[in-house]
Amino acid sequence: MNWGNLATFHFANPGWLVLLLLIPLWAWLRGKHAPAAAIQFSSGDLLRSASRQTRFAHGRWLALLRYLALALLVLGMARPQVEKGLADYDAKGINIMLVMDFSGTMKKKDFVMDGRKVTRAQALIRVISEFLQARKTDRIGLVRYDKDAFLVSPLTLDHDWLIARLSEEKPTRGTAPGSGMLIATEHLLPATNQTKVMIVVTDAEQVNDGPEPEQVAKALVPLGVRVHLIQIVDFKDMADSKMAWNEMAQVPKISGGQMFQVADFSGLRSVYQQIDRLEKASFTEGKQKSFRELMAWFAVPALCLLLLEYLLAHTVWRRLP
């Protein structure tokens, strides 16, 4: 154990310490009401001449061992602890909320990944997983939306857990990116004076559910949230100038972010690599305190003392009637 941690020593269940007060009371009562003599004599005069005083009262030593063992057991039940680690640490990164489209159109199989056709949702999950693994110092959260929006994960550094949750998501009907943006904003707001980024992915040009994304983007400007939009489109629409003026395209312009349009797996991966070059910022990630249990340090000596008391009482210090 690190002896420097003794400054954090405390009892998790201090209520048990009240029992320590009963030990001296028990010792006093035991001394006041001594056990009855095994052999009674009408007079002690016959034995006085054979009696002699001894400097070693083994009975008292046996009682002391027993009381000390009980005291140690009580201290062990109070769960003594010391802190095992720090409560927080500084890291370099940014706060990113991913707002992912899992509407029915994301089931479309027009992306080629590893030589086989996959749905847009499958390709998105693959690229996001790579993105998460590459940004170990960033706090990243996830919101999914279809006709409604749901928080999948708040901002976290546990990216493996986030990837596992992401793989469970399945496309359904509806498109409500505005609702997803509102939920993401709620979880970005606590990150005051820190870089706050939202990445919205959609394959929709128009919104048919929830609040207007353009209005949500305007509300984000004073909050310092920058929104990047990744729009998945068909190859035939890439050259269409109208695509640059669709409803969703206004969101990054308002918030100071960038808009990307992709039509295949490699393009989607390339966009996330560009976003990966975002500036860094300092933040402090809170960590739950962990403690080292010291119960064994008290319980084991207590059991040893009880065993020693038993052995002495039945061997060298055995008392005969």
PEFEN-V208862 format. One record per pair of residues at least 12 apart in sequence whose C-alpha atoms are under 10 Angstrom apart, sorted by the first residue. I is the first residue (numbers start at 0). J is the second residue. D is the distance in whole Angstrom. If there is no record, write none. Layout:
<<I & J & D> <I & J & D>>
This chain:
<<0 & 81 & 9> <0 & 83 & 9> <0 & 291 & 9> <0 & 293 & 10> <1 & 81 & 9> <1 & 82 & 10> <1 & 83 & 9> <2 & 81 & 10> <3 & 81 & 10> <4 & 80 & 10> <4 & 81 & 6> <4 & 82 & 6> <4 & 83 & 8> <4 & 84 & 9> <4 & 291 & 10> <5 & 80 & 9> <5 & 81 & 6> <5 & 82 & 8> <6 & 81 & 8> <6 & 82 & 9> <7 & 80 & 8> <7 & 81 & 5> <7 & 82 & 6> <7 & 83 & 9> <7 & 290 & 10> <8 & 79 & 7> <8 & 80 & 6> <8 & 81 & 5> <8 & 82 & 7> <8 & 290 & 10> <8 & 291 & 10> <8 & 293 & 9> <9 & 77 & 9> <9 & 78 & 8> <9 & 79 & 6> <9 & 80 & 6> <9 & 81 & 7> <9 & 82 & 9> <9 & 293 & 10> <10 & 74 & 8> <10 & 75 & 9> <10 & 76 & 9> <10 & 77 & 6> <10 & 78 & 5> <10 & 79 & 4> <10 & 80 & 6> <10 & 81 & 9> <10 & 292 & 10> <10 & 293 & 10> <10 & 294 & 10> <11 & 76 & 9> <11 & 77 & 6> <11 & 78 & 5> <11 & 79 & 6> <11 & 80 & 7> <11 & 81 & 10> <11 & 290 & 10> <11 & 292 & 9> <12 & 74 & 10> <12 & 75 & 10> <12 & 76 & 8> <12 & 77 & 5> <12 & 78 & 6> <12 & 79 & 8> <12 & 80 & 10> <13 & 73 & 10> <13 & 74 & 9> <13 & 76 & 9> <13 & 77 & 5> <13 & 78 & 8> <13 & 79 & 9> <14 & 76 & 9> <14 & 77 & 7> <15 & 72 & 10> <15 & 73 & 6> <15 & 74 & 7> <15 & 75 & 9> <15 & 76 & 6> <15 & 77 & 5> <15 & 78 & 9> <16 & 70 & 9> <16 & 73 & 6> <16 & 74 & 7> <16 & 75 & 10> <16 & 76 & 8> <16 & 77 & 6> <17 & 73 & 9> <17 & 77 & 10> <18 & 69 & 9> <18 & 70 & 8> <18 & 73 & 7> <18 & 74 & 9> <19 & 66 & 10> <19 & 69 & 8> <19 & 70 & 6> <19 & 71 & 9> <19 & 72 & 10> <19 & 73 & 7> <19 & 74 & 8> <20 & 70 & 10> <21 & 70 & 10> <22 & 65 & 10> <22 & 66 & 7> <22 & 67 & 9> <22 & 69 & 8> <22 & 70 & 7> <22 & 73 & 10> <23 & 66 & 8> <25 & 66 & 9> <26 & 62 & 8> <26 & 63 & 9> <26 & 66 & 8> <29 & 62 & 10> <36 & 320 & 8> <37 & 319 & 9> <37 & 320 & 5> <38 & 320 & 7> <56 & 316 & 10> <57 & 311 & 9> <57 & 312 & 9> <57 & 315 & 10> <57 & 316 & 7> <57 & 317 & 9> <57 & 318 & 9> <58 & 312 & 8> <58 & 316 & 8> <58 & 317 & 9> <58 & 318 & 9> <60 & 308 & 9> <60 & 311 & 10> <60 & 316 & 10> <61 & 304 & 10> <61 & 305 & 9> <61 & 307 & 9> <61 & 308 & 6> <61 & 309 & 8> <61 & 311 & 8> <61 & 312 & 7> <61 & 316 & 9> <62 & 308 & 8> <63 & 304 & 10> <63 & 308 & 9> <64 & 301 & 9> <64 & 303 & 10> <64 & 304 & 6> <64 & 305 & 7> <64 & 306 & 10> <64 & 307 & 8> <64 & 308 & 6> <64 & 309 & 10> <65 & 301 & 9> <65 & 302 & 10> <65 & 304 & 7> <65 & 305 & 6> <65 & 306 & 9> <65 & 307 & 9> <65 & 308 & 7> <65 & 309 & 9> <66 & 301 & 10> <66 & 304 & 9> <66 & 305 & 9> <67 & 300 & 10> <67 & 301 & 7> <67 & 304 & 8> <67 & 305 & 9> <68 & 297 & 9> <68 & 298 & 8> <68 & 299 & 10> <68 & 300 & 7> <68 & 301 & 4> <68 & 302 & 7> <68 & 303 & 8> <68 & 304 & 6> <68 & 305 & 6> <68 & 306 & 10> <68 & 308 & 9> <69 & 298 & 9> <69 & 301 & 7> <69 & 302 & 9> <69 & 304 & 9> <69 & 305 & 9> <70 & 297 & 9> <70 & 298 & 10> <70 & 301 & 8> <71 & 294 & 9> <71 & 296 & 9> <71 & 297 & 5> <71 & 298 & 6> <71 & 299 & 9> <71 & 300 & 7> <71 & 301 & 5> <71 & 302 & 9> <71 & 304 & 10> <72 & 294 & 9> <72 & 295 & 10> <72 & 297 & 6> <72 & 298 & 5> <72 & 299 & 9> <72 & 300 & 9> <72 & 301 & 6> <72 & 302 & 8> <73 & 294 & 10> <73 & 297 & 9> <73 & 298 & 9> <73 & 301 & 10> <74 & 293 & 10> <74 & 294 & 8> <74 & 296 & 10> <74 & 297 & 7> <74 & 298 & 8> <74 & 301 & 10> <75 & 292 & 10> <75 & 293 & 8> <75 & 294 & 4> <75 & 295 & 7> <75 & 296 & 8> <75 & 297 & 5> <75 & 298 & 6> <75 & 299 & 9> <75 & 301 & 9> <76 & 294 & 7> <76 & 295 & 10> <76 & 297 & 9> <76 & 298 & 8> <77 & 293 & 10> <77 & 294 & 8> <78 & 291 & 10> <78 & 292 & 7> <78 & 293 & 7> <78 & 294 & 6> <78 & 295 & 9> <78 & 297 & 9> <79 & 290 & 10> <79 & 291 & 9> <79 & 292 & 6> <79 & 293 & 5> <79 & 294 & 6> <79 & 295 & 9> <79 & 296 & 9> <79 & 297 & 9> <80 & 289 & 10> <80 & 290 & 6> <80 & 291 & 6> <80 & 292 & 5> <80 & 293 & 5> <80 & 294 & 8> <81 & 289 & 9> <81 & 290 & 6> <81 & 291 & 5> <81 & 292 & 7> <81 & 293 & 8> <82 & 288 & 7> <82 & 289 & 6> <82 & 290 & 4> <82 & 291 & 6> <82 & 292 & 9> <83 & 288 & 8> <83 & 289 & 5> <83 & 290 & 5> <83 & 291 & 6> <83 & 292 & 9> <84 & 286 & 9> <84 & 287 & 9> <84 & 288 & 6> <84 & 289 & 6> <84 & 290 & 7> <84 & 291 & 9> <85 & 285 & 10> <85 & 286 & 8> <85 & 287 & 9> <85 & 288 & 7> <85 & 289 & 8> <86 & 284 & 9> <86 & 285 & 7> <86 & 286 & 5> <86 & 287 & 6> <86 & 288 & 5> <86 & 289 & 8> <87 & 283 & 7> <87 & 284 & 6> <87 & 285 & 5> <87 & 286 & 5> <87 & 287 & 8> <87 & 288 & 8> <88 & 282 & 9> <88 & 283 & 6> <88 & 284 & 6> <88 & 285 & 7> <88 & 286 & 8> <89 & 136 & 10> <89 & 281 & 7> <89 & 282 & 6> <89 & 283 & 5> <89 & 284 & 7> <89 & 285 & 9> <90 & 135 & 10> <90 & 136 & 6> <90 & 137 & 8> <90 & 138 & 10> <90 & 280 & 9> <90 & 281 & 6> <90 & 282 & 6> <90 & 283 & 6> <90 & 284 & 7> <91 & 135 & 10> <91 & 136 & 6> <91 & 137 & 7> <91 & 138 & 10> <91 & 279 & 6> <91 & 280 & 6> <91 & 281 & 5> <91 & 282 & 7> <91 & 283 & 9> <91 & 284 & 10> <92 & 134 & 8> <92 & 135 & 8> <92 & 136 & 5> <92 & 137 & 4> <92 & 138 & 7> <92 & 139 & 10> <92 & 193 & 9> <92 & 194 & 8> <92 & 277 & 9> <92 & 278 & 8> <92 & 279 & 5> <92 & 280 & 5> <92 & 281 & 6> <92 & 282 & 7> <92 & 283 & 10> <93 & 134 & 9> <93 & 136 & 8> <93 & 137 & 5> <93 & 138 & 6> <93 & 139 & 8> <93 & 190 & 10> <93 & 193 & 7> <93 & 194 & 5> <93 & 195 & 7> <93 & 196 & 8> <93 & 277 & 9> <93 & 278 & 8> <93 & 279 & 6> <93 & 280 & 6> <93 & 281 & 7> <93 & 282 & 8> <94 & 136 & 10> <94 & 137 & 6> <94 & 138 & 5> <94 & 139 & 6> <94 & 140 & 8> <94 & 154 & 7> <94 & 155 & 9> <94 & 186 & 10> <94 & 187 & 7> <94 & 190 & 7> <94 & 193 & 8> <94 & 194 & 6> <94 & 195 & 5> <94 & 196 & 6> <94 & 197 & 8> <94 & 224 & 10> <94 & 279 & 10> <94 & 280 & 9> <94 & 281 & 10> <94 & 282 & 9> <95 & 137 & 7> <95 & 138 & 6> <95 & 139 & 5> <95 & 140 & 6> <95 & 141 & 9> <95 & 153 & 10> <95 & 154 & 7> <95 & 155 & 10> <95 & 183 & 9> <95 & 186 & 10> <95 & 187 & 8> <95 & 194 & 8> <95 & 195 & 6> <95 & 196 & 5> <95 & 197 & 6> <95 & 198 & 7> <95 & 224 & 10> <95 & 225 & 10> <95 & 226 & 10> <96 & 138 & 8> <96 & 139 & 6> <96 & 140 & 5> <96 & 141 & 6> <96 & 142 & 7> <96 & 152 & 9> <96 & 153 & 8> <96 & 154 & 7> <96 & 155 & 10> <96 & 180 & 9> <96 & 182 & 10> <96 & 183 & 6> <96 & 184 & 8> <96 & 186 & 8> <96 & 187 & 7> <96 & 195 & 8> <96 & 196 & 6> <96 & 197 & 5> <96 & 198 & 6> <96 & 199 & 9> <96 & 226 & 10> <97 & 127 & 9> <97 & 139 & 7> <97 & 140 & 6> <97 & 141 & 5> <97 & 142 & 6> <97 & 143 & 8> <97 & 151 & 10> <97 & 152 & 10> <97 & 154 & 10> <97 & 179 & 9> <97 & 180 & 9> <97 & 183 & 8> <97 & 196 & 9> <97 & 197 & 6> <97 & 198 & 5> <97 & 199 & 6> <97 & 200 & 8> <97 & 226 & 10> <97 & 227 & 10> <98 & 140 & 9> <98 & 141 & 6> <98 & 142 & 5> <98 & 143 & 6> <98 & 144 & 7> <98 & 148 & 9> <98 & 149 & 10> <98 & 150 & 9> <98 & 151 & 10> <98 & 176 & 8> <98 & 177 & 10> <98 & 178 & 10> <98 & 179 & 6> <98 & 180 & 7> <98 & 181 & 10> <98 & 182 & 9> <98 & 183 & 7> <98 & 197 & 7> <98 & 198 & 6> <98 & 199 & 5> <98 & 200 & 6> <98 & 201 & 9> <98 & 228 & 10> <99 & 120 & 9> <99 & 123 & 9> <99 & 124 & 10> <99 & 127 & 10> <99 & 141 & 7> <99 & 142 & 6> <99 & 143 & 5> <99 & 144 & 6> <99 & 145 & 9> <99 & 148 & 9> <99 & 165 & 10> <99 & 176 & 8> <99 & 179 & 8> <99 & 180 & 10> <99 & 198 & 8> <99 & 199 & 6> <99 & 200 & 5> <99 & 201 & 7> <99 & 202 & 10> <99 & 229 & 10> <100 & 119 & 10> <100 & 120 & 8> <100 & 123 & 9> <100 & 142 & 9> <100 & 143 & 6> <100 & 144 & 5> <100 & 145 & 6> <100 & 146 & 10> <100 & 148 & 9> <100 & 170 & 8> <100 & 171 & 10> <100 & 173 & 10> <100 & 174 & 7> <100 & 175 & 8> <100 & 176 & 7> <100 & 179 & 9> <100 & 199 & 8> <100 & 200 & 6> <100 & 201 & 5> <100 & 202 & 7> <100 & 203 & 9> <100 & 230 & 10> <101 & 119 & 9> <101 & 120 & 7> <101 & 123 & 10> <101 & 143 & 6> <101 & 144 & 6> <101 & 145 & 5> <101 & 146 & 9> <101 & 148 & 10> <101 & 168 & 8> <101 & 169 & 7> <101 & 170 & 4> <101 & 171 & 6> <101 & 172 & 8> <101 & 173 & 9> <101 & 174 & 8> <101 & 175 & 10> <101 & 200 & 9> <101 & 201 & 8> <101 & 202 & 9> <102 & 120 & 9> <102 & 143 & 9> <102 & 144 & 7> <102 & 145 & 4> <102 & 146 & 7> <102 & 147 & 10> <102 & 169 & 9> <102 & 170 & 5> <102 & 171 & 5> <102 & 172 & 5> <102 & 173 & 6> <102 & 174 & 6> <102 & 175 & 9> <102 & 201 & 9> <102 & 202 & 9> <102 & 203 & 9> <103 & 120 & 10> <103 & 145 & 8> <103 & 146 & 10> <103 & 169 & 9> <103 & 170 & 5> <103 & 171 & 5> <103 & 172 & 5> <103 & 173 & 7> <103 & 174 & 9> <104 & 118 & 9> <104 & 119 & 8> <104 & 120 & 9> <104 & 145 & 10> <104 & 170 & 8> <104 & 171 & 8> <104 & 172 & 8> <104 & 173 & 9> <104 & 174 & 9> <104 & 201 & 10> <104 & 202 & 7> <104 & 203 & 8> <105 & 118 & 7> <105 & 119 & 5> <105 & 120 & 5> <105 & 121 & 9> <105 & 122 & 10> <105 & 123 & 9> <105 & 145 & 10> <105 & 169 & 9> <105 & 170 & 6> <105 & 171 & 9> <105 & 172 & 10> <105 & 201 & 9> <105 & 202 & 7> <105 & 203 & 10> <105 & 231 & 9> <106 & 118 & 5> <106 & 119 & 6> <106 & 120 & 6> <106 & 121 & 8> <106 & 169 & 9> <106 & 170 & 7> <106 & 171 & 9> <107 & 119 & 6> <107 & 120 & 8> <107 & 121 & 10> <108 & 120 & 9> <108 & 121 & 9> <108 & 122 & 10> <109 & 122 & 10> <109 & 233 & 8> <109 & 234 & 10> <109 & 262 & 9> <109 & 263 & 8> <109 & 264 & 9> <110 & 122 & 7> <110 & 123 & 10> <110 & 262 & 8> <110 & 263 & 5> <110 & 264 & 6> <110 & 265 & 9> <110 & 267 & 10> <111 & 263 & 7> <111 & 264 & 6> <111 & 265 & 9> <112 & 125 & 9> <112 & 263 & 9> <112 & 264 & 6> <112 & 265 & 8> <113 & 264 & 10> <117 & 264 & 9> <119 & 170 & 10> <119 & 202 & 9> <119 & 231 & 8> <119 & 262 & 10> <119 & 263 & 9> <119 & 264 & 8> <119 & 267 & 10> <120 & 166 & 10> <120 & 168 & 9> <120 & 169 & 8> <120 & 170 & 7> <121 & 166 & 9> <121 & 168 & 10> <121 & 169 & 9> <121 & 264 & 10> <122 & 263 & 9> <122 & 264 & 6> <122 & 265 & 10> <122 & 267 & 8> <122 & 268 & 9> <123 & 165 & 10> <123 & 200 & 9> <123 & 231 & 10> <123 & 264 & 8> <123 & 267 & 8> <123 & 268 & 9> <124 & 162 & 8> <124 & 165 & 7> <124 & 166 & 7> <124 & 167 & 10> <124 & 168 & 9> <125 & 162 & 9> <125 & 165 & 10> <125 & 166 & 9> <125 & 264 & 9> <125 & 268 & 9> <126 & 264 & 8> <126 & 265 & 9> <126 & 267 & 7> <126 & 268 & 6> <126 & 269 & 9> <126 & 270 & 10> <126 & 271 & 8> <126 & 272 & 10> <127 & 162 & 8> <127 & 165 & 9> <127 & 267 & 10> <127 & 268 & 9> <127 & 271 & 8> <128 & 158 & 9> <128 & 159 & 9> <128 & 161 & 9> <128 & 162 & 6> <128 & 163 & 9> <128 & 165 & 8> <128 & 166 & 9> <129 & 162 & 9> <129 & 268 & 9> <129 & 271 & 9> <129 & 272 & 10> <130 & 158 & 10> <130 & 268 & 9> <130 & 271 & 7> <130 & 272 & 8> <130 & 274 & 9> <130 & 275 & 8> <131 & 156 & 9> <131 & 157 & 10> <131 & 158 & 6> <131 & 159 & 8> <131 & 161 & 9> <131 & 162 & 8> <131 & 275 & 10> <132 & 158 & 7> <132 & 159 & 8> <132 & 162 & 9> <133 & 158 & 10> <133 & 272 & 9> <133 & 275 & 8> <134 & 156 & 9> <134 & 158 & 9> <134 & 275 & 8> <135 & 156 & 7> <135 & 157 & 9> <135 & 158 & 7> <136 & 155 & 10> <136 & 156 & 7> <136 & 157 & 10> <136 & 158 & 10> <136 & 279 & 10> <136 & 281 & 10> <136 & 282 & 10> <136 & 284 & 10> <137 & 154 & 9> <137 & 155 & 8> <137 & 156 & 6> <137 & 157 & 10> <137 & 158 & 9> <137 & 279 & 9> <137 & 280 & 9> <137 & 281 & 10> <137 & 282 & 9> <137 & 284 & 10> <138 & 153 & 9> <138 & 154 & 5> <138 & 155 & 5> <138 & 156 & 5> <138 & 157 & 8> <138 & 158 & 9> <138 & 282 & 9> <138 & 284 & 8> <139 & 152 & 8> <139 & 153 & 7> <139 & 154 & 5> <139 & 155 & 5> <139 & 156 & 7> <139 & 157 & 9> <139 & 158 & 8> <139 & 161 & 9> <139 & 187 & 10> <139 & 196 & 10> <139 & 197 & 10> <140 & 152 & 5> <140 & 153 & 5> <140 & 154 & 4> <140 & 155 & 6> <140 & 156 & 9> <140 & 157 & 10> <140 & 158 & 9> <140 & 161 & 8> <140 & 183 & 8> <140 & 186 & 8> <140 & 187 & 9> <140 & 197 & 10> <141 & 153 & 7> <141 & 154 & 8> <141 & 155 & 10> <141 & 161 & 8> <141 & 162 & 10> <141 & 164 & 9> <141 & 165 & 8> <141 & 179 & 9> <141 & 182 & 10> <141 & 183 & 8> <141 & 186 & 10> <141 & 197 & 10> <141 & 198 & 10> <142 & 165 & 10> <142 & 176 & 10> <142 & 178 & 10> <142 & 179 & 6> <142 & 180 & 8> <142 & 181 & 10> <142 & 182 & 7> <142 & 183 & 6> <142 & 199 & 9> <143 & 165 & 9> <143 & 168 & 8> <143 & 169 & 10> <143 & 170 & 10> <143 & 175 & 10> <143 & 176 & 9> <143 & 178 & 10> <143 & 179 & 7> <143 & 180 & 10> <143 & 182 & 10> <143 & 183 & 10> <143 & 199 & 10> <143 & 200 & 10> <144 & 170 & 9> <144 & 171 & 9> <144 & 172 & 9> <144 & 173 & 8> <144 & 174 & 7> <144 & 175 & 6> <144 & 176 & 6> <144 & 177 & 9> <144 & 178 & 8> <144 & 179 & 6> <144 & 180 & 9> <144 & 201 & 10> <145 & 170 & 7> <145 & 171 & 6> <145 & 172 & 6> <145 & 173 & 5> <145 & 174 & 5> <145 & 175 & 6> <145 & 176 & 8> <145 & 178 & 9> <145 & 179 & 9> <145 & 208 & 8> <145 & 209 & 10> <146 & 171 & 8> <146 & 172 & 6> <146 & 173 & 4> <146 & 174 & 5> <146 & 175 & 5> <146 & 176 & 9> <146 & 178 & 9> <146 & 179 & 10> <146 & 206 & 10> <146 & 207 & 8> <146 & 208 & 6> <146 & 209 & 8> <147 & 171 & 10> <147 & 172 & 9> <147 & 173 & 7> <147 & 174 & 7> <147 & 175 & 6> <147 & 176 & 9> <147 & 177 & 10> <147 & 178 & 7> <147 & 179 & 8> <147 & 208 & 8> <147 & 209 & 7> <148 & 174 & 9> <148 & 175 & 7> <148 & 176 & 8> <148 & 177 & 9> <148 & 178 & 6> <148 & 179 & 5> <148 & 180 & 9> <148 & 181 & 9> <148 & 182 & 8> <148 & 183 & 10> <148 & 209 & 9> <149 & 178 & 9> <149 & 179 & 7> <149 & 182 & 8> <149 & 183 & 9> <150 & 179 & 8> <150 & 182 & 7> <150 & 183 & 8> <150 & 186 & 9> <151 & 164 & 7> <151 & 165 & 8> <151 & 168 & 9> <152 & 164 & 8> <152 & 165 & 9> <152 & 183 & 10> <152 & 186 & 10> <153 & 182 & 10> <153 & 183 & 8> <153 & 185 & 10> <153 & 186 & 6> <153 & 187 & 9> <154 & 183 & 9> <154 & 186 & 7> <154 & 187 & 8> <154 & 190 & 10> <155 & 284 & 9> <156 & 284 & 8> <173 & 206 & 9> <173 & 207 & 7> <173 & 208 & 7> <173 & 209 & 10> <174 & 201 & 9> <174 & 202 & 9> <174 & 203 & 8> <174 & 205 & 9> <174 & 206 & 6> <174 & 207 & 6> <174 & 208 & 6> <174 & 209 & 8> <175 & 201 & 10> <175 & 203 & 10> <175 & 205 & 10> <175 & 206 & 6> <175 & 207 & 7> <175 & 208 & 5> <175 & 209 & 5> <175 & 210 & 7> <175 & 211 & 9> <175 & 212 & 9> <176 & 199 & 8> <176 & 200 & 9> <176 & 201 & 8> <176 & 203 & 9> <176 & 205 & 10> <176 & 206 & 7> <176 & 207 & 9> <176 & 208 & 8> <176 & 209 & 7> <176 & 210 & 8> <176 & 211 & 8> <176 & 212 & 7> <176 & 215 & 10> <176 & 247 & 9> <177 & 199 & 10> <177 & 206 & 8> <177 & 208 & 8> <177 & 209 & 6> <177 & 210 & 5> <177 & 211 & 6> <177 & 212 & 4> <177 & 213 & 8> <177 & 214 & 8> <177 & 215 & 6> <177 & 216 & 9> <177 & 247 & 10> <177 & 250 & 10> <178 & 208 & 8> <178 & 209 & 6> <178 & 210 & 6> <178 & 211 & 8> <178 & 212 & 8> <178 & 215 & 9> <179 & 199 & 9> <179 & 209 & 9> <179 & 210 & 10> <179 & 212 & 9> <180 & 197 & 8> <180 & 198 & 9> <180 & 199 & 8> <180 & 210 & 9> <180 & 212 & 8> <180 & 215 & 7> <180 & 216 & 8> <180 & 219 & 9> <180 & 226 & 9> <181 & 210 & 9> <181 & 212 & 9> <181 & 215 & 7> <181 & 216 & 9> <181 & 218 & 10> <181 & 219 & 9> <183 & 196 & 10> <183 & 197 & 7> <183 & 198 & 10> <183 & 199 & 10> <184 & 196 & 9> <184 & 197 & 8> <184 & 215 & 9> <184 & 218 & 10> <184 & 219 & 8> <184 & 222 & 9> <184 & 224 & 8> <187 & 222 & 9> <187 & 223 & 10> <187 & 224 & 8> <188 & 222 & 8> <188 & 223 & 9> <188 & 224 & 9> <190 & 282 & 8> <190 & 283 & 10> <191 & 222 & 9> <191 & 223 & 9> <191 & 282 & 10> <192 & 223 & 9> <192 & 280 & 9> <192 & 281 & 10> <192 & 282 & 9> <193 & 223 & 9> <193 & 224 & 10> <193 & 279 & 10> <193 & 280 & 7> <193 & 281 & 7> <193 & 282 & 7> <194 & 223 & 8> <194 & 224 & 8> <194 & 225 & 9> <194 & 277 & 10> <194 & 278 & 8> <194 & 279 & 8> <194 & 280 & 6> <194 & 281 & 9> <194 & 282 & 9> <195 & 222 & 9> <195 & 223 & 7> <195 & 224 & 5> <195 & 225 & 7> <195 & 226 & 9> <195 & 280 & 10> <196 & 223 & 9> <196 & 224 & 6> <196 & 225 & 5> <196 & 226 & 6> <196 & 227 & 8> <196 & 256 & 9> <196 & 277 & 9> <197 & 224 & 7> <197 & 225 & 6> <197 & 226 & 5> <197 & 227 & 6> <197 & 228 & 8> <197 & 251 & 10> <197 & 254 & 10> <197 & 256 & 9> <198 & 225 & 9> <198 & 226 & 6> <198 & 227 & 5> <198 & 228 & 6> <198 & 229 & 7> <198 & 251 & 10> <198 & 256 & 9> <198 & 257 & 10> <198 & 258 & 10> <198 & 271 & 10> <198 & 274 & 9> <199 & 226 & 7> <199 & 227 & 6> <199 & 228 & 5> <199 & 229 & 6> <199 & 230 & 8> <199 & 247 & 10> <199 & 250 & 9> <199 & 251 & 9> <199 & 258 & 10> <200 & 227 & 9> <200 & 228 & 6> <200 & 229 & 5> <200 & 230 & 6> <200 & 231 & 8> <200 & 259 & 10> <200 & 260 & 10> <201 & 228 & 8> <201 & 229 & 6> <201 & 230 & 5> <201 & 231 & 6> <201 & 232 & 9> <201 & 247 & 9> <201 & 260 & 10> <202 & 229 & 8> <202 & 230 & 5> <202 & 231 & 4> <202 & 232 & 6> <202 & 233 & 9> <202 & 247 & 10> <202 & 260 & 9> <202 & 261 & 9> <202 & 262 & 10> <203 & 230 & 7> <203 & 231 & 8> <203 & 232 & 8> <203 & 245 & 9> <203 & 246 & 9> <203 & 247 & 8> <204 & 230 & 8> <204 & 231 & 9> <204 & 232 & 9> <204 & 242 & 8> <204 & 243 & 10> <204 & 244 & 9> <204 & 245 & 6> <204 & 246 & 6> <204 & 247 & 6> <204 & 248 & 8> <205 & 245 & 7> <205 & 246 & 6> <205 & 247 & 7> <205 & 248 & 10> <206 & 246 & 8> <206 & 247 & 8> <211 & 246 & 9> <211 & 247 & 9> <211 & 250 & 10> <212 & 246 & 8> <212 & 247 & 7> <212 & 248 & 10> <212 & 249 & 8> <212 & 250 & 7> <213 & 246 & 8> <213 & 247 & 7> <213 & 248 & 9> <213 & 249 & 6> <213 & 250 & 5> <213 & 251 & 9> <213 & 252 & 10> <213 & 253 & 8> <213 & 254 & 10> <214 & 249 & 10> <214 & 250 & 9> <214 & 253 & 10> <215 & 250 & 8> <215 & 253 & 10> <215 & 254 & 10> <216 & 249 & 8> <216 & 250 & 6> <216 & 251 & 8> <216 & 252 & 9> <216 & 253 & 6> <216 & 254 & 6> <216 & 255 & 10> <217 & 249 & 10> <217 & 250 & 8> <217 & 252 & 10> <217 & 253 & 6> <217 & 254 & 7> <218 & 253 & 10> <218 & 254 & 9> <219 & 250 & 10> <219 & 253 & 9> <219 & 254 & 7> <220 & 253 & 7> <220 & 254 & 6> <220 & 255 & 8> <221 & 254 & 9> <222 & 254 & 10> <223 & 254 & 8> <223 & 255 & 9> <224 & 254 & 7> <224 & 255 & 9> <224 & 256 & 9> <225 & 250 & 10> <225 & 251 & 7> <225 & 252 & 10> <225 & 253 & 9> <225 & 254 & 5> <225 & 255 & 6> <225 & 256 & 5> <225 & 257 & 9> <226 & 250 & 7> <226 & 251 & 5> <226 & 252 & 9> <226 & 253 & 9> <226 & 254 & 6> <226 & 255 & 7> <226 & 256 & 5> <226 & 257 & 7> <226 & 258 & 9> <227 & 248 & 10> <227 & 250 & 8> <227 & 251 & 6> <227 & 252 & 9> <227 & 254 & 8> <227 & 255 & 8> <227 & 256 & 5> <227 & 257 & 5> <227 & 258 & 6> <227 & 259 & 8> <227 & 274 & 9> <228 & 247 & 8> <228 & 248 & 7> <228 & 249 & 9> <228 & 250 & 7> <228 & 251 & 6> <228 & 252 & 10> <228 & 256 & 8> <228 & 257 & 6> <228 & 258 & 5> <228 & 259 & 6> <228 & 260 & 8> <229 & 247 & 10> <229 & 248 & 9> <229 & 251 & 10> <229 & 257 & 9> <229 & 258 & 6> <229 & 259 & 5> <229 & 260 & 6> <229 & 261 & 7> <229 & 267 & 8> <229 & 270 & 8> <229 & 271 & 9> <230 & 242 & 10> <230 & 247 & 8> <230 & 248 & 9> <230 & 258 & 8> <230 & 259 & 6> <230 & 260 & 5> <230 & 261 & 6> <230 & 262 & 9> <230 & 267 & 9> <231 & 259 & 9> <231 & 260 & 6> <231 & 261 & 5> <231 & 262 & 6> <231 & 263 & 8> <231 & 264 & 10> <231 & 266 & 10> <231 & 267 & 8> <232 & 260 & 7> <232 & 261 & 6> <232 & 262 & 5> <232 & 263 & 9> <233 & 260 & 10> <233 & 261 & 8> <233 & 262 & 5> <233 & 263 & 8> <234 & 261 & 8> <234 & 262 & 6> <234 & 263 & 8> <235 & 262 & 9> <236 & 260 & 10> <236 & 262 & 9> <237 & 260 & 8> <237 & 261 & 8> <237 & 262 & 8> <242 & 260 & 9> <243 & 258 & 9> <243 & 259 & 10> <243 & 260 & 9> <248 & 260 & 10> <257 & 274 & 9> <258 & 270 & 10> <259 & 271 & 10>>
